[in-house]
Amino acid sequence: MIYKVLADVVVFIHFLWIIFLVFGAFLGVRNMAVKIFHISGLVFAFIIQTSDWFCPLTYLEVWLRTKHNPGLTYTGSFIIHYVEDVVYIEIPHYLILIFTILLCGFNAWMYLRKKRDGVLE
């Protein structure tokens, strides 16, 4: 039972990571530590997508689920079921790559736009 709970926690953390990558620039423009962590995460996501690798959180979640029950396909909770649908969205790899590139471009724009009088334009 503990492996199933841990696997659900990993999926939720994975979901939060994706949310951070999408919206982290809004926090990063005001906080240098968040900015460095966010940019590092975007670089890591870009490398994963261009190298056709999987996120280490995916491997951890699969390992935990197989420890829970090797023959288990899916018996997660209601919330985790829908979070998994977002985390492991089934669209072609090239669309995920395009979204990753657009996300990096948006975040670069957020970080590089000029500040005027200490307030973002």
VEXMIMAR-348942 format. One record per residue (C-alpha): residue number from 0; x, y, z. Coordinates in Angstrom, 1 decimal, always signed. Each point is the difference from the previous one (the first is absolute). Layout:
<kolnus>
@resi->NUM&X->X&Y->Y&Z->Z .
...
</kolnus>
This chain:
<kolnus>
@resi->0&X->+0.0&Y->+0.0&Z->+0.0 .
@resi->1&X->+2.8&Y->+2.4&Z->+0.8 .
@resi->2&X->+1.4&Y->-0.4&Z->-3.5 .
@resi->3&X->-3.3&Y->+1.0&Z->-1.5 .
@resi->4&X->-0.2&Y->+3.1&Z->+2.2 .
@resi->5&X->+3.6&Y->+0.9&Z->-0.9 .
@resi->6&X->-0.7&Y->-0.4&Z->-3.7 .
@resi->7&X->-3.0&Y->+2.3&Z->+0.3 .
@resi->8&X->+2.1&Y->+2.6&Z->+1.8 .
@resi->9&X->+2.6&Y->-0.2&Z->-2.8 .
@resi->10&X->-2.7&Y->+0.6&Z->-2.6 .
@resi->11&X->-1.2&Y->+3.0&Z->+1.9 .
@resi->12&X->+3.5&Y->+1.4&Z->+0.4 .
@resi->13&X->+0.5&Y->-0.6&Z->-3.7 .
@resi->14&X->-3.1&Y->+2.0&Z->-0.7 .
@resi->15&X->+1.2&Y->+2.8&Z->+2.3 .
@resi->16&X->+3.3&Y->+0.0&Z->-1.9 .
@resi->17&X->-1.8&Y->+0.5&Z->-3.3 .
@resi->18&X->-2.0&Y->+2.8&Z->+1.5 .
@resi->19&X->+3.2&Y->+1.6&Z->+1.2 .
@resi->20&X->+1.6&Y->-0.2&Z->-3.4 .
@resi->21&X->-3.0&Y->+1.6&Z->-1.6 .
@resi->22&X->-0.5&Y->+2.8&Z->+2.5 .
@resi->23&X->+3.3&Y->+0.3&Z->+1.8 .
@resi->24&X->+1.2&Y->+3.1&Z->-1.9 .
@resi->25&X->-2.7&Y->+2.0&Z->+1.8 .
@resi->26&X->+1.8&Y->-0.7&Z->+3.3 .
@resi->27&X->+3.5&Y->-0.1&Z->-1.6 .
@resi->28&X->-0.1&Y->+3.6&Z->-1.2 .
@resi->29&X->-0.2&Y->+1.1&Z->+3.7 .
@resi->30&X->+2.3&Y->-2.6&Z->+1.6 .
@resi->31&X->+3.4&Y->-0.9&Z->-1.3 .
@resi->32&X->+0.1&Y->-3.4&Z->+1.7 .
@resi->33&X->-3.3&Y->-1.0&Z->-1.5 .
@resi->34&X->+1.2&Y->+1.4&Z->-3.4 .
@resi->35&X->+3.2&Y->-2.2&Z->+0.1 .
@resi->36&X->-2.0&Y->-3.1&Z->+1.0 .
@resi->37&X->-2.7&Y->+0.7&Z->-2.6 .
@resi->38&X->+2.5&Y->+0.5&Z->-2.8 .
@resi->39&X->+1.9&Y->-3.1&Z->+1.0 .
@resi->40&X->-3.3&Y->-1.9&Z->-0.1 .
@resi->41&X->-0.9&Y->+1.3&Z->-3.4 .
@resi->42&X->+3.5&Y->-1.0&Z->-1.3 .
@resi->43&X->-0.5&Y->-3.5&Z->+1.5 .
@resi->44&X->-3.4&Y->-0.3&Z->-1.6 .
@resi->45&X->+1.3&Y->+1.1&Z->-3.3 .
@resi->46&X->+2.8&Y->-2.5&Z->+0.1 .
@resi->47&X->-2.4&Y->-2.8&Z->+1.0 .
@resi->48&X->-2.3&Y->+0.9&Z->-2.9 .
@resi->49&X->+2.7&Y->+0.3&Z->-2.7 .
@resi->50&X->+1.8&Y->-3.2&Z->+1.2 .
@resi->51&X->-3.3&Y->-1.9&Z->+0.1 .
@resi->52&X->+0.6&Y->-1.0&Z->+3.6 .
@resi->53&X->-2.6&Y->-0.3&Z->+2.8 .
@resi->54&X->+0.0&Y->+2.0&Z->+3.1 .
@resi->55&X->+1.6&Y->-1.7&Z->+3.0 .
@resi->56&X->-3.3&Y->+0.5&Z->+1.9 .
@resi->57&X->-1.7&Y->-2.2&Z->-2.6 .
@resi->58&X->+2.5&Y->-2.9&Z->+0.6 .
@resi->59&X->-0.5&Y->+0.4&Z->+3.8 .
@resi->60&X->-3.8&Y->-0.1&Z->-0.3 .
@resi->61&X->+0.1&Y->-3.1&Z->-2.2 .
@resi->62&X->+2.5&Y->-1.7&Z->+2.4 .
@resi->63&X->-2.2&Y->+0.8&Z->+3.0 .
@resi->64&X->-3.1&Y->-1.3&Z->-1.8 .
@resi->65&X->+1.7&Y->-3.3&Z->-0.9 .
@resi->66&X->+1.2&Y->-0.4&Z->+3.6 .
@resi->67&X->-3.7&Y->+0.4&Z->+1.1 .
@resi->68&X->-1.2&Y->-2.6&Z->-2.5 .
@resi->69&X->+2.0&Y->-1.1&Z->-3.0 .
@resi->70&X->-3.2&Y->-0.9&Z->-2.0 .
@resi->71&X->-1.9&Y->+3.2&Z->+0.9 .
@resi->72&X->-1.0&Y->+2.1&Z->-3.0 .
@resi->73&X->-1.8&Y->+2.8&Z->+1.9 .
@resi->74&X->-2.0&Y->+0.2&Z->+3.2 .
@resi->75&X->+0.9&Y->+3.5&Z->+1.1 .
@resi->76&X->-2.2&Y->+2.5&Z->+1.7 .
@resi->77&X->-2.4&Y->+2.3&Z->-1.8 .
@resi->78&X->+2.2&Y->+3.1&Z->+0.3 .
@resi->79&X->+3.2&Y->-1.8&Z->-0.9 .
@resi->80&X->-1.7&Y->-1.5&Z->-3.0 .
@resi->81&X->-0.7&Y->+3.4&Z->-1.5 .
@resi->82&X->+3.4&Y->+1.4&Z->+1.1 .
@resi->83&X->+1.6&Y->-2.9&Z->-1.9 .
@resi->84&X->-2.1&Y->+0.9&Z->-3.1 .
@resi->85&X->+1.7&Y->+3.5&Z->+0.1 .
@resi->86&X->+3.5&Y->-1.2&Z->+0.9 .
@resi->87&X->+0.0&Y->-2.9&Z->-2.5 .
@resi->88&X->-2.0&Y->+1.7&Z->-2.7 .
@resi->89&X->-0.2&Y->-2.2&Z->-3.1 .
@resi->90&X->+0.9&Y->+2.3&Z->-2.9 .
@resi->91&X->+2.7&Y->-0.4&Z->-2.6 .
@resi->92&X->+3.5&Y->+0.6&Z->+1.1 .
@resi->93&X->+0.6&Y->+2.8&Z->-2.5 .
@resi->94&X->-2.9&Y->+2.0&Z->+1.5 .
@resi->95&X->+1.5&Y->-0.4&Z->+3.5 .
@resi->96&X->+3.3&Y->+1.2&Z->-1.5 .
@resi->97&X->-1.7&Y->+3.0&Z->-1.6 .
@resi->98&X->-1.8&Y->+0.9&Z->+3.2 .
@resi->99&X->+3.4&Y->-0.3&Z->+1.9 .
@resi->100&X->+1.6&Y->+2.4&Z->-2.5 .
@resi->101&X->-2.9&Y->+2.4&Z->+0.3 .
@resi->102&X->+0.2&Y->-0.2&Z->+3.8 .
@resi->103&X->+3.7&Y->+0.7&Z->+0.0 .
@resi->104&X->-0.5&Y->+2.9&Z->-2.4 .
@resi->105&X->-2.8&Y->+1.5&Z->+2.2 .
@resi->106&X->+2.1&Y->-0.3&Z->+3.1 .
@resi->107&X->+3.0&Y->+1.5&Z->-1.7 .
@resi->108&X->-2.2&Y->+2.9&Z->-1.0 .
@resi->109&X->-1.2&Y->+0.3&Z->+3.6 .
@resi->110&X->+3.5&Y->+0.1&Z->+1.4 .
@resi->111&X->+1.6&Y->+2.2&Z->-2.7 .
@resi->112&X->-2.5&Y->+2.7&Z->-0.4 .
@resi->113&X->+1.2&Y->+3.3&Z->+1.2 .
@resi->114&X->-1.0&Y->+1.5&Z->+3.4 .
@resi->115&X->-1.0&Y->+3.6&Z->+0.1 .
@resi->116&X->+0.1&Y->+1.8&Z->+3.3 .
@resi->117&X->+0.2&Y->-3.3&Z->+1.9 .
@resi->118&X->-3.3&Y->-1.1&Z->-1.4 .
@resi->119&X->-0.4&Y->-2.6&Z->-2.7 .
@resi->120&X->-1.5&Y->+1.3&Z->-3.2 .
</kolnus>
